[in-house]
Amino acid sequence: MPQIVYLPREELYPRYGYAQPSRQIAYVREDLPSCVKKFVTVHERYHLGDNAKWWFWREIRANIAGALKHPIGFMACVLMSLAPYRLKYYWQRIIGKTS
């Protein structure tokens, strides 16, 4: 049975969430606004059952799954993700310096 664990910002920064499919555990930051936390929870839960190999495709699919259930949370998450530290994190993922 998948488990969702809510953690302090310090334990997941710069991520909003993180999934470990092999353990069926998803971690979500507890400090997020409620609507964003709901979106991120669905997003990370989706990762627990996704078998796609390419990380970018996994993210697209998880974002769609979360956005369909929590569109306001998705939009708020997009706006929050425009912060410089988040943009740096995304860039590092794109160039392969972080997972």
C-alpha positions in Angstrom: 0.0 0.0 0.0 1.5 3.4 -1.0 2.5 5.6 1.9 2.6 9.4 1.9 5.0 11.1 4.4 4.9 14.8 5.0 8.3 16.3 5.9 9.7 19.7 6.8 11.0 21.9 4.1 14.6 21.4 5.2 14.4 17.7 4.5 13.2 18.0 0.9 14.5 21.4 -0.3 14.7 22.3 -3.2 12.0 19.6 -4.1 8.3 19.9 -3.2 8.1 16.1 -3.1 10.0 12.9 -3.9 8.8 9.4 -4.7 10.5 6.1 -4.0 8.6 3.6 -6.2 10.7 0.6 -5.0 9.5 1.3 -1.4 6.1 2.7 -2.4 6.7 5.8 -0.3 6.2 9.4 -1.4 7.5 12.4 0.5 5.7 15.8 0.4 6.8 19.1 2.0 4.4 19.9 4.8 5.0 23.7 4.5 3.3 24.0 1.1 0.0 25.8 0.7 -2.9 23.3 1.0 -3.9 23.4 -2.6 -0.3 22.9 -3.7 0.2 20.1 -1.2 -2.8 18.3 -2.6 -1.5 18.6 -6.1 2.0 17.5 -5.1 0.6 14.5 -3.2 -1.2 13.3 -6.3 1.8 14.0 -8.5 4.1 12.0 -6.2 1.6 9.2 -5.8 1.4 8.9 -9.6 5.2 8.4 -9.7 4.9 5.3 -7.4 3.1 3.4 -10.2 4.8 5.0 -13.3 7.2 2.8 -15.2 8.3 5.4 -17.8 12.1 5.5 -18.2 12.7 9.0 -19.4 12.4 11.4 -16.4 10.9 14.3 -18.4 8.1 12.1 -19.6 7.5 10.9 -16.0 7.2 14.5 -14.9 4.7 15.4 -17.7 2.5 12.4 -16.9 2.6 13.1 -13.1 1.8 16.8 -13.7 -1.2 15.9 -15.8 -2.5 13.4 -13.2 -2.2 16.0 -10.4 -3.5 18.9 -12.6 -6.7 16.9 -13.5 -7.5 16.4 -9.8 -6.2 19.7 -8.4 -6.0 22.4 -11.2 -5.8 25.3 -8.7 -3.0 23.6 -6.9 -1.2 22.9 -10.2 -1.5 26.6 -11.2 -0.2 27.8 -7.8 2.6 25.3 -8.0 3.6 26.6 -11.4 3.7 30.2 -10.1 5.7 29.1 -7.0 8.1 27.3 -9.3 9.2 30.6 -10.9 11.3 31.3 -7.9 15.0 31.5 -8.8 16.0 28.5 -6.6 13.4 26.4 -8.4 14.5 27.5 -11.8 18.0 26.6 -10.9 16.9 23.2 -9.7 15.0 22.6 -13.0 18.0 23.7 -15.0 20.3 21.3 -13.1 17.9 18.5 -13.8 17.8 19.3 -17.5 21.6 19.3 -17.8 21.8 16.1 -15.7 23.5 17.5 -12.6 20.8 16.3 -10.2 18.0 13.7 -10.1 
